Amino acid sequence: MADARRGDCVQIHRVVLEAGKRAPQVPVETMRVPLEMKAKGFLQEEQAMIGQQVTITTFAGRQLQGELIAVNPGYQVDYGSPQPEMLTIAGELRAIVRGEYHA
């Protein structure tokens, strides 16, 4: 049974550059890991299973190939935990604008 069918919204993954083949000016830590791409779009094959190489048409109309990793992918945004230093900035800025801030 197929995980996805033609026209389904899917997400693919592809390694664009292998570790060690990145631009020479990138930091050493960056050089040690591959440059990876994830993209969402519409499946072009009649059917496909997670893990197969597929072609998609992105929302912008580009054709891309990669490994099928998700069907009907959601959006998972995480900005991490709040930093204590950032929690007071809005109040301090208001005080500066009002001329009430004293460092």
C-alpha positions in Angstrom: 0.0 0.0 0.0 1.3 3.5 -0.9 2.0 6.2 1.6 1.3 8.9 -0.9 -0.3 9.3 -4.3 0.2 11.8 -7.2 -0.8 15.3 -6.2 -0.5 14.7 -2.4 1.4 17.3 -0.4 4.6 15.8 0.7 8.1 16.6 2.1 11.4 15.5 0.7 15.0 15.5 2.0 18.2 15.6 0.0 21.9 16.1 0.8 23.1 19.0 -1.3 26.7 18.9 -0.3 28.5 16.1 1.6 30.5 16.9 4.7 33.9 18.2 3.7 32.8 19.5 0.4 31.4 22.8 1.7 32.8 26.2 0.9 36.3 26.7 2.4 35.3 29.8 4.4 32.6 28.1 6.5 33.5 27.3 10.2 35.1 23.9 10.9 32.0 22.8 12.8 29.9 23.5 9.7 32.4 21.8 7.4 32.0 18.6 9.4 28.3 18.2 8.5 26.5 17.9 5.2 24.4 20.7 3.7 20.9 19.3 3.7 17.6 20.4 2.1 14.0 19.8 3.0 11.3 20.9 0.6 7.5 20.6 0.4 5.5 20.2 -2.7 3.2 17.9 -4.7 4.1 14.3 -5.5 4.6 13.7 -9.2 4.8 9.8 -9.1 1.6 7.8 -9.3 2.3 6.5 -5.8 5.3 6.3 -3.4 6.3 5.0 0.0 8.3 6.8 2.7 12.0 6.4 1.9 11.7 6.2 -1.8 13.3 8.7 -4.2 10.6 10.9 -5.7 10.0 14.1 -7.7 7.9 17.0 -6.4 6.6 20.2 -7.8 7.1 22.9 -5.2 4.5 25.6 -4.4 6.7 27.9 -6.5 6.5 25.5 -9.5 10.1 24.1 -9.2 10.8 20.4 -9.8 12.9 18.8 -7.1 14.0 15.2 -6.4 14.7 13.7 -3.0 13.8 11.1 -0.4 10.1 11.1 0.6 10.0 11.8 4.3 6.5 12.9 5.1 3.0 13.0 3.7 0.8 16.0 4.5 3.6 17.6 6.6 2.7 20.1 9.2 4.6 23.2 10.3 6.7 22.8 13.4 8.2 26.1 14.5 10.1 26.3 17.7 12.1 29.3 18.8 13.5 27.6 21.8 13.3 28.6 25.5 13.1 32.3 26.3 16.4 33.9 27.3 16.3 35.7 30.6 18.1 38.8 29.1 15.4 39.1 26.4 12.4 39.0 28.7 13.0 42.5 30.1 13.8 44.3 26.8 10.3 45.4 25.9 9.8 47.1 29.3 13.2 48.7 29.1 12.6 50.0 25.6 9.3 51.6 26.7 11.1 53.3 29.6 13.8 54.6 27.2 11.2 56.0 24.8 9.4 57.7 27.7 12.7 59.0 29.1 12.3 57.1 32.3 15.1 54.6 31.9 18.0 54.8 34.4 20.7 52.2 33.9 
